[in-house]
Amino acid sequence: MVDKMFENNQVIVAGEIVSEFQYSHEVFGEGFYMVDLSVSRLSNSTDIIPLMVSERLIDVTEDCTGEFLQAAGQFRSYNRHEEKKNRLVLSVFVRELEFLAPDDMVEKSNQIFLDGYICKEPIYRKTPLGREIADLLIAVNRSYGKSDYIPCICWGRNARFASGFEVGAHVQILGRIQSREYVKKLDMQETVKRIAYEVSVSKIEFLE
């Protein structure tokens, strides 16, 4: 059953480490740390993807900034309470990793597969230039009765297709993880820059 849960949510990302390790939490004596990975897009821009790594997988006391890494795992979420409401926090939970030489970097350096359920009514819209977009929130089951909630964005005909899904619909998604900066207004004078993470969908399939 546990293996089946891992099949529902599979991620492979490869890129350059662009931060030091920061302590996150401990579970049964095992420490977990966050580190940022810069992953190139085909458009020559980059996505900054947060990895959650066990101290048993890598020496977290070393500064690995500038090293190239491939990580495989799952895209996970949890709710962090701040500013009187919960904020969805996303990261790649790393199960396996290996260091790479820059020449070993492959084209497909950012891939994700999700098998889950629509848990919020899709939001369909068009950009000022007429491009179709649909925002989805996918619940992916994890072991021990937990679920991860993954924001996904569809484009064009995929957006049109996904806009008709009902809450509870079973879907499979292929895509990549992307990051985008936005500015959040805290009050009349104060704003803060934040990064949002979502899955950019390349293929989506409705399962009966």
N, C-alpha and C positions, 0 to 999 in steps of 0.2 A: 504493500500500500504506500509506504514512504517513497519508493522509487517512482510509483505512478504520480505522486504529487510533484516530484522533481521534473517529470516529463511535461507537466502543465505550464511550466514557466522556465524557459531556457534562454540564457544570454551568453553571447561571446563578444567581448570588446577588446580592442588592441590599440595602444597609443602610448603617449609619453606621460610619465608621472610629473605633475606640475605643483605638487605641494609636499610638505612633510606629513608624517603620520600624526594624527591627533586621536587621543584616547576617546573612546565612545562609551563602552560599558563592559561588564564582566558577567559571564555565565558559567557557573560551576568551576570557577577558578581559571577560566579561559578568557583572556582579554581580547577585545575587538577594537579596531582602530579604523579611522576614516582617512582616505587619501584620494586626491583628485587626479583623474586621468584625462588628458587632452586627446580627443579622437578626431581624426580628420574626416571631413566630408568630401564627396566628389567635387563639390563646388569650391574647394580650397578654403572654406571656412572650417571652424572646429566646434566640437561640442565638449564641454567640461562635465565629465560624468563622475559622480562620487562612488567610490568603492568602499565597502565595509569588509575588512580583512582580519582574519584571526592572527594573533601573534605566533600561532603554531605553523602558519603557512610561510611567513616571511619575518625577517629580523626588523622589527619595527623601531629599533633604536638607531638604525642606519638612515641617513638622509639619501633617499633614492631619487631625488629630483633630477630630471634629465634622462633617467633610464627608461627603456621601452619594455612594455609588459603586455602579455595577453592574459586575460582573465575570463574564466567561465563560471557561471553561477546562475542566480535568479534575481529578477528585479522585484524588490520588496518595498513595502510601505509600512509606516506606522504613524499614528496621530500624536503630535506634540502640542501640548496646551500652551498657548501664548496669546497675549493681548485679549484675554477673556473668551477665546474660542480655539478650537482645534485646527492645527495646520497639518496637512498631509506631507510627510517627509519621505522621499524616495531615494533609494541607493541600490547598487548592485551588490548583493551578498555573494562574496567570492567563495567558491568551493575548490577551484583549481587555478593555479597561475604558473606562468613561466616567463622568464626574462627573454627578450628578443634583441637581436642586433637590428639597427635601423634598416638594413637591407632585407631583413626577414619580414618586414611589415607587408601584410597582404591587402588587396583591394577591399575584400569583405571584412572590414575590421569592426563592424558594429551591426550585430544581428540579434534579433529577439523573436522568440516564438511564445505565444500565449494561448492557452485554452481556458476560456472562462465564460462569464455570464454578464450581460448588460445589467448594471445595477442602478442606472439613472437614465431618465429619458434622454435620447440623443438630442444635441443642440445643432440644428442645421442653419447655416447662414451663407451669405455671399460677400466677398470682398468688394471694395469700390470698383475693382477692375473686372468683377463678375466671376471670380474664381470660387467654386463651391467648396465648402468646408463643413465637416461634421465632427463635433466633439463627443467622445464616448468615455464612460467610466466603466472599466471592466473589473469584476471581482474574480480573482483566481484563487482556488482553494489551495491551502497549505496543510501540512500535517497538524495533528492535535487540534483540529477544529478551527484553525485560524484561516484568514483570507488576506490576500494583498489586493489593494485597490489601485488600479493603474489607469491614469488618464491617457487616452489615445486620441489622435487626430487623423481624420481621413480627408482625402482630397478628390476633387473631380467626380468621376463615376462611382468611386468607392464611397464618397460622401453621400451621394444620392441614394446608393444602395443601403448604406448604414442608417440613413435618416428614418427609414421605415421600421427599424427594429423596435420591439417592445421590451420593457423591463423583464428580465428573466430569460431572454433569448440566449441560446448557447452559441458561442462563436469561437473561431480560431483565427489568430492574427499573426502575420509575419510583418516585420518592419525593423526600425532602428530606434534607438533611444536618442532623443535630441534635447538640448538645453536652450533656454532663451532667457535673456535678462528682461526684467520689468521693474518699474518704479512703483512702490507702494506708498500711498499717502498715510502717514500716521496721525497727523492733525493739520491744522491750518498752515503751520510753518514747516513742519518736519516731514521729510520723505526718506525712504531707504531703498537702496537697490537690492533686488533679490534675483535668484535664478529659479525658474520653473523647469520641471522635467516632464516629458511625455513621450509616448511612442508614436512616431510618424509611421503610419500604416502603408505598406506597399501592397499587401494582399489581405483580404478578409473573406471568411467563409462562414455562412450560416449553417449550423448543424441542427437537424430535426430532433 
